[in-house]
Structure formats: C-alpha cells, structure tokens
Amino acid sequence: MLVHLALVGSSVDDIEVAIPEGLAIGTKVLIAAFLFAVALEVRWGDMREAARQPWVFAAGLVTQFVVIPALTLLLIAALDVPPSVGLGLLLVACCPAGNLSNLLTYRARGDLPLSISMTTVSNGTAVVVTPVALAFWGSLSPRVTDTLAAVELSPVDVLRDVGLLIMLPFAAGILVAHRRPGVAAGARRFVEPAVVTLLAVLVLGGLVSNAGTVVEHVLLIGPAVVLQNLVSLGAGYAVATACRLSTGGRRAMTLEMGIRNTALGLVLAITFFPTLGGVAVTVALWGLWDLITGGVLSSWWRRRTPAEDAPDAHGDPSAPAARSADPA
C-alpha cells in the first residue's frame, strides 16, 4: 500500500496519512518537479498582457486570495465542519488557479489569453502568498487555529520546505523558460503530465485502498466542497462582471476562480499535515468535484457562442470571425 490512511478514532480529524520514509522523499522530489513544470509555462508575453490590464489582474488576485478565503471562513462557521475539513477548505481557497482552467476556458469559448495570463500571475504570486494566506486566514478561525497549533509547525521548517519545495524549483523553471524557451517547450509536454499522473496514482491509490474510510466521511465533507466550489465560481463571475469584461472574459475569470490547483494543495497537505488526513481527503474530493463542475460548465458554454463572437445580426459578411476556435 503506497499511502495508508489510518483512522485512529471515529472522527475525520483522526485520519493520519502514513507514508514510508523512502516514499516521502520521493514525494518531495515529485513536488519540486511539479512546481518546476508549472514554472515552465510562464511566458513573459503573458506578464506583459497583465501589465496592460492591471486592474483586471489585481481584482482577480484579490478575489482569489482575499474574497474567496473570507467567504470560506463564513462557510466553515455556518456548516460547523470539523477542524481538519475547515483547514482543507482554507488550503484550497489559498491555492492559485490550476492549468486545467486554461483547457476548460478554451473548451468554453472563453478568453484564452486572459486565462493563461491569470494562471501565470496567480501561480507566480502563490509561491509566497499561499503559505502566508493560509496562516493568516487560519488564524481567524478559532477551530482551525487550534488545529494548526496542535500540529506544532516550526516556522523555520516551513520556510525551509517552502523554499526547497516551491520557491527554488519554481525559480529554476522560470529561468529555463526565459533562457532556453526551446528546451522549456519540449520539457513541458511531458514533465507536468508525468508528475501529475504519478501524484494522482499516489493519492488516488491511497484513497481507493482506504475506500471505506473515505466513503464514511463523504457525506460530511461533500456538501462543504460543493458549496465552496459554487461560491468560488460565483465570485469569479461577479468580479468579471464588475470589471465589465466581455462574455469570453467572464467565462475565463469564472473558471480561474473555480478551478483550483488542487494538485499543489495535496502536495502541501501531505507535506505539512500528515497527521491530519482529513485535510488531504478534503482537498482530494475538491479536486474531483471541480473536474465535474468545470467539465459541465465548459460544455454548456461551448454550445453558446459569446455575443462578441456571433455573426453580425444583419449577416454582414465583413463581420469579424469568432476568436475562439472550437476544440472539437
């Protein structure tokens, strides 16, 4: 068994993620490789795009790291979820957008350049912001604060692990993408998919082999995950509307807020909260659920051409063609 979820008591807070020492080291190597692969996607052209619309990107980042975590705190209090589940929800809320949002935006006929730029900016920012945001928002929830205190995380250990597992490989990936774009283009075709696949096998293998334990708590965790996902999608649509984005832009922003980098969340959960397996289970269920909602939403939008891409109402042959290609 690769990952063992040991249920000490009847509570989801008592689940422990037990990983053999050798596998734990291998997992950390995978984490570093994953962040390196994410950084290979960074394109300076995307950063220039962000500089041309600073208010849109500022609004998106505030929504990601301030508005959604704040709403998540209200959700945790309203549903009175167990501490480890609340910590898992906050961890997801403090994670950046996932690259899957770009694929779903393309499928949804959304503004793909905006989506890619937002993902680049949010992931670059998250290298520093995610750990800080988790500590800050967690401190505002009494139950989560007590749980974090019980874990006894050493600030020095956290800074060391964040530096080695996140900052260093991310910086290396950006350097390669900038200095050797050809190498980066070739590497990102297989590095990230391979790493994500291995992480998925590791985590899903653990969940499947402990299906009884997981299923026992799905009804407890599921409603909170579904509601948080809806809140995230709604916040994205609201901020896009407030920024007066086009239909394609609203679709892109909605998916950026609702499709989180749960692979990074799982990595952080396993690394920093192995004695709180409820955190990892919550993040894993979140990842599965946003695949479902993202797929359904993008498929629904795909059948509805954005108004700005529609043919001229009078059939004017000079009307511009649709900007978003049909992925089918």
N, C-alpha and C positions, 0 to 999 in steps of 0.2 A: 504494500500500500504506500503510495507516494506521500499523501498528506492524510493525517489521521485527525479527525475532529473528535476529541474526547469530551463527552458530556459528563461532567462531574456531578451535577445536580439536575433538577428539573427545569431550570431557567436557561434561557438563551444566553444569559450573561456568563454561564458556567462552561460554555463551549470553549475548548482550547485547541489551537492549531498546533499539532505536533509534527515537526519536520526534522528528519535526521540531519545531523550536523553537516555531512557532505552535501546533502541536497540543499541545505540552507545557503551554503557558499555558492552552489550552482545557481540558485535562485537570484542571489545578489548580482551575479555576473549577467544573468538574463535581464535584470532590472537595468543595469548600466547599458547593456546592448540596446534595450528598448528605447531609453532616453536618447542614446546616440542616433538611433534610426529616426526618431521623431525630429531631431535637430537637422537631419539631412534634408528634411522637407522645407526648411527655412530658405526663402528666396528673398533677396534684397529688394526685388521688384515689388513683392508683397508689402514690405515695410514702407516703401515709397508710396504705395497705394494708401496705406494707413495714414501717412503724413498729409495726404491730400484731403482726407475726411476725418480730422482729429476728433471732432465732436461725436461722430458715429462710433468710433472705436472706444472713446472714453466712456460713452453711455453703455456700450456693450460690456466693458470691463467692470464698471460699477455695478451693472446688473448681475454679472457673474459672481463677483467676489463680495458684494455688499447686499444687494437686494435679495437674491435667492437664499443666501445663508440666513439673513434676517427672517425671511418667511419660513425657512426650515425650522428655526428656533420656535416660532409660533406653532408650527405643525407638531413639533415634538411635545410641546406643552399641552396642546389640545388633545392629542391622541394618547398622552401619558405612556409613551413607549418605554421599554427597558433601556437602561443607560447605554449598553453596547450597541443597541439598534440606533439610538439617538446619535451616538458617536459615528456610526456608519453613515447615517444620513447627512451629517455635517461634513464628513470626509468627502462624500460625493459632491456636496454643494460647493466645496472649496477646490475641487478639481477643475481643470480647464476643459475646453471642448475637445472631443475626440476627432481623429481624422475621418471617422465614419461619417461625420456630419457633412464633409465635402462630397462624398459619394451620394449621400441622400439628397443633398441640395441639387446636385446635377440631375438626379432622377426626378426631383420635384420641379424641374424647370426654374430653379431659383437663380439668384445672382451668385454664380460660382466664384468669380474673383473676390467678392466681398467675403464669402465663406472661407476661402483659403487664407485670405489676409487676416481675418478674425482668429482663425485657428492658430496661425503662426504667432500672432501677437499674444494671444491668451496663453499658449504653451510656453512662450518665452518668459512671460511675466510670472507664470505659475511656479517656475523654478525657485523663486524666492517667496512669492505671495502665498502659495498653498500651505506650507507649514506654518507661516505666521498667521494666516487667516484661520486655520483650524484651531490654533492655540487661543486666538482672540475670541472667536465665536463660541468655542467650547467653554471658555471662562464665564460666559454669560448665561450658561445653562447649569443650574446647581447640580443636577444629577450627573451630567456629563463631566462637570468639573471634578466631582468626587471620584468618578471612574478614572479620569486622567491622573488624578493624584495617587490613586491606588496602584496604577501601572508604574509609577515612580520613574518616569522618563528623565534621564540625565540630559540637561541642555547641551553638555559637551558631546555626548554620544549622538544626540540628534543632529547637531551641527556637523559632526564628523560624517555621519551616514548620509545626510543630505548633500554634503559636499562631494563625497566619493560616489554616491549612487545616482545623484541627479545633476548637480552643477558641473562636475568635471566632464562626464560623458556628453552632456548637452553642449557645453562649450566646444568640446572636440568635434562634435557633429557639425556645429555652425562653422568652425574653422575649415573643415573638409569641404562643406558645401560652398564656402566662399572661395577657397584657394584651388580646389580641384572639383569643379562642378560636374565634369565628365565622370569622375570616379563616384561622386555622390549620386548621380543619376543612375549609374549602373548598380550601386550598392542598395539603394532604397527600394529597388524592385523585389529584392528577396530578403533583406535583413529584417525589416519590420514585420512582414508576414510570417517569417520563420519564428521570430521571437514571440510574437503574439500567439502563434499556434502552440508553441511549447508552453507558454504561460497558461493558455486555455486548457491544454491537456493536464497540466499540473493541478489547476484549480478545479476544473470540472471532474477530473478523475477523483479528487478528494470528495467532491460533493456527491458524485454517483455512488462511491463506495460507502458513503455515510448517508445514503438517501433517507433512511428512516429518521435520523436526527434532523435533517434539513426539512423534510416534509412536515414534521411535527411542529415546526415553527413558521411555516409559510403563511398560515392564516394570521399569525401575529405580525409578521413583517410586511407581507404583501400589500395591505391597504395603505400603509405609510409610504411604501415605494411608489405605488400608483399615484397617490395624491401629490407626492413631491415631484414626480415627473410631469404631471399636469400643471403644477404651479410653475415649474421651470419653463415649459413650453409657452404658457400664458404670459409669463414675464418677458420672454423673448419677443412675442408678438406685440405686446404692449409698448416696449421700448422702441421697436421698429416703427410702430405707428406714430409714436411721439416724435420720432426723428423724421417723419414724413418720407420714409423710404418707399420705393416702388413695390409693386406686388412681389417681384422676384427678390427684392431686398428683405421684405418682411418674411418671406419663406426661409431665406438664408439665416436671418437673425433668430427666428424661432427655433430652427434646428440646431444652431450653435449653442443656444441656451439649454435645449432639452436633451441633446446627445452628448453625454459627458465622457471624459477619458477614464472609464471605469477600470481599464487595464492598469493605469497608473494608481488608481485608488486601491486596487487589490494588492499591488506591489507594496504600497505604504501600509496597508492593513496587516499583511503578513510580516512585514519587517518590524513595525513598531508596536503592533498589538497582537502578538501570537497567543497571549493568554485570554484575549477577548475575541474568540472565534465568531461571536455574533456580529462583529464589525465586518469581517470578511464575508460572512453569509449574506449580510445586508447589501454590501457592495456588489457581490456576485449576482444576486437577484435583481438589483437595479440594472446591471449591465444587460441581463437577459430581457428585462422588461423594456428598456429603451430601444433595443433592437426591434421589438414588436411594434411599439408605437411609432418609431421612426420609419419603419417599413410601411406601415399602414398609411401614415400621414403623407409620406412622399409619393406613394402610389396614388393616393386620392388627388393630390395636387398635380401629379403628372398628367392626369386626364383633363386638367383645366388650365388652358394656356393663359399666362399672365396678360392682363389687359394691354400693357405696353408692347407686347409681342404679337398681339392679334392683328389680322389683316385690317386695312382701313375699312371703316363701316360702309363706304361707298364703292368699295372694290378698286380703289386707286392702285394701279399697277406699280406706281412709284413708291408705295408704302414700304417701309423697311422690313426686311425678313426677320423672323424670330431669332433672337440672340442665343437662346439656349437650345442646343441640339437634343433631339430625342434619343435617349440612351438605348432605346430598343432598335 
